[in-house]
Amino acid sequence: MLTFKQIKPDNVVVMRHKVLRMGQPIETCSFEGDLDEGTKHFGAFLNNELVGAVTMMLKKTNTYKVHPVYRLTGLSVEQKHQHKHIGKRLLHFAEENISRKGTVMIWCFARDYAVPFYKKSGYQLNVQKVVIPHIGSHRIMFKFVPK
């Protein structure tokens, strides 16, 4: 059975290392903001085993003040469980959780190969391309999630 819940930062770091940063030191999987008060980490559990994770970081911004702004980062699903809609369902669970009190804007750096996934989930593509050292090319994407 597939379930979703809020999890601790340590669990997210392990999942990021398994999926997003294999072969790199595990220290590279702890992100700035992981321990901030406005950050929430969510996990997907298949038969009580963690198989996916995502982080939503509340960000302060001077350029966008209408709705709270979250940065989506580290969406990862174990290789053997990919292409089974777990990532899509986990993302939706996280979006619903952070938008309970009102509309939010979410943005992310999407790896080039993940752009179609985010588009199917309602994210819009910004034309700006960003290269993250040792990781690769990413695109900025965003979405408004109503209450």
BELPE-V910811 format. One record per pair of residues at least 12 apart in sequence whose ideal C-beta (glycine too) atoms are under 6 Angstrom apart, sorted by the first residue. I is the first residue (numbers start at 1). GAP is how many residues later the second one is. D is the distance in whole Angstrom. If there is no record, write none. Layout:
i & gap & d
I & GAP & D
I & GAP & D
This chain:
i & gap & d
2 & 44 & 5
3 & 42 & 5
4 & 40 & 6
4 & 89 & 4
6 & 36 & 6
7 & 34 & 5
7 & 36 & 4
9 & 25 & 5
9 & 32 & 6
11 & 39 & 6
12 & 29 & 5
12 & 41 & 5
12 & 43 & 6
13 & 16 & 5
13 & 17 & 5
15 & 38 & 4
15 & 61 & 5
16 & 13 & 4
16 & 58 & 5
16 & 60 & 6
17 & 12 & 5
19 & 57 & 4
20 & 56 & 5
33 & 24 & 5
38 & 20 & 3
39 & 18 & 5
40 & 16 & 5
41 & 14 & 5
42 & 12 & 5
42 & 52 & 5
44 & 42 & 5
44 & 46 & 4
51 & 27 & 5
51 & 30 & 5
52 & 25 & 4
52 & 34 & 5
52 & 38 & 5
53 & 23 & 6
54 & 21 & 4
54 & 36 & 6
54 & 40 & 5
55 & 18 & 5
55 & 19 & 5
56 & 14 & 5
56 & 16 & 6
56 & 38 & 5
56 & 42 & 5
57 & 14 & 5
58 & 12 & 6
59 & 12 & 5
67 & 36 & 5
67 & 37 & 5
67 & 38 & 5
68 & 36 & 5
69 & 36 & 5
70 & 28 & 6
70 & 34 & 6
70 & 36 & 5
71 & 36 & 6
72 & 34 & 5
72 & 36 & 4
91 & 30 & 6
95 & 50 & 5
99 & 46 & 4
99 & 48 & 6
102 & 45 & 5
103 & 43 & 5
103 & 44 & 6
104 & 41 & 5
105 & 39 & 5
106 & 37 & 5
107 & 35 & 4
108 & 33 & 6
109 & 21 & 6
109 & 29 & 4
110 & 28 & 6
110 & 29 & 5
110 & 31 & 5
111 & 27 & 6
112 & 25 & 5
115 & 24 & 6
118 & 23 & 5
122 & 21 & 5
123 & 18 & 4
123 & 20 & 5
124 & 18 & 6
125 & 14 & 6
125 & 16 & 6
126 & 14 & 4
128 & 12 & 5
